[in-house]
Amino acid sequence: NGNQRGDSVSKSRASEHFPLRHFALCGLCNRPLTAYFAKGRHGGLFAYYRCYNKDCASPSSIKQSVIEGAFTELLLNITPNEQYLTEFKAAILEVWSKEYRNINQARERASKRLAQLENEKASLMSMKKRELIDDDDFAEDMERVKTSIKTAKQDVADCRQEEFDIDEAIAFVFNIIKHIPRHWEGANFANKLKLQGLIFAKNPIFDYTTFLTPQLSPILQQKSGTMPASSTLVAPRGVEPLFLG
């Protein structure tokens, strides 16, 4: 392997300079790659990735530009086409429509139950004013009703539909998906990691020439020629924070 692993490794912390560190896997031993800065003869720092497994037969180090260039090429290769995204949007909207109906039905049931309990509470207070119920029974029934009302209110809150435009949310995500390499290259370190996590179901493997096509998130499985079943999809709530945080 030439130089021993670790030669001229800078002790500087480089955690936010290497988005593929501990994410990309070595193609020879399947262990995560680490990364480091090496000092040049004239004091400059040069960025490298390497396999952390000292017993691996992989090269001692690979330039950061080589690995991240290959990763960008992988992103380009897995970017879905417009037709696939159109079909996928239809599948998402179908799932969302079903979920929306289920949430509305659950909320209607919870609201009806809450109204019944509020009426029961009012009835108890009316009976108490007219002295149609003794103090002990009133206190016991009122405590029961109040506890039930508290539970019913929580049920209504749990069923409350989140307020946002589903078409706008899908458009936001798909705009990123249609331009994955550009968004990854332009993102800061934290958002690079978030984007990597969204795209890949399993860590990609680098064989020291290219990245092998890994298992992808369902939304990016178009290269295999299959559309994800609607049963595997969920409504895309909270997608914006993935890229805005």
C-alpha positions, 0 to 999 in steps of 0.5 A: 500500500505504499505509505503506512496508513496515518502518515502525515495525518493532521490532528486538526478536526475535520468532521465537517469537511468530509460528508461521506466520512463514516457513510461511504463503505469500502468496496473491499472490506465493507467497512466505513471510510474515514477521512483526514488532512495530510500535510504537504511538503510546503505546509499545505493541507490535502484532503483524503478518504481512506478505509479505517481497517488497517488490515484491508488491502485497499489503497492507503488513501484516495483524494477527496475530489475523486471520491466525492466526484464519483459520489456526484456521478452516482447521484446523477445516475439515480436521479429519476426522470420526469415521467417517474416523478409524475407517476410517483406524485399521483401515488403519493396523492392517492395515499394522502387522500386516503389518510386525509379521509381517515383523519377526518373520520376519526376527528368527527368521532372524537368531536362527537364524543366530546360534545356528548360529554360536554352535554352530560356535564351540563346536565349534571350541573343542571341536576345539581342546581335543581337538587335532583342529585346528592352531593356524593353522586354529583362529585363522583359523576362530575369527576368521571365526566371531567376525566373523560372530557380531558381524554376526548379533547386529547383525542380531537387534538391528536386527530387535527390535520396539519395545515399545509399545502400538499401540492406545494410540499410535493413540489418542494421535495421533487424540485430537490430530487430532480436536481440531486447532484446540484443540491448536494454539492451546494448544501452545507455539511449538515444538509448534505448528511440529511440529503444522503439519509433521505436518498439511501436506504443503505450506505453506498459502497465505493470500489475505488473507481465508482460507487456501486448502486446501493439500495435506495429510498422508495422514491428513487427506485425508478432505475430498477423499473418498478414503482413503489407500491402505494402501501409502502408510501406515507404522506410526506409530512414535515419534509421541509425541515429536512432541508431548512434546518 
